[in-house]
Amino acid sequence: MTLCDLKPGQKGKVVSFGTEGVLRHRLLDMGITTGIEIQLVKVAPLGDPLEIRLRGYNLSLRKTEASVIEIK
């Protein structure tokens, strides 16, 4: 299951990333690490971007970025 599969209001824990390189480092720099709890706050009207809440702040991610974050 990926972050894109959540519905607004649902939560999940990050298990792993399905990517390497620059995108992985960018996600880590934003505070998205394994074991962290993420909540999907809302989805933009056209479906992109997604607003998520983690570590006490809100963050917007594109669907392509969110699709590589595996959660449980």
Secondary structure, DSSP 8 states (H G I E B T S, - for coil): -BGGG--TT-EEEEEEES--THHHHHHHHTT--TT-EEEEEEE-TTS-SEEEEETTEEEEE-HHHHTTEEE-
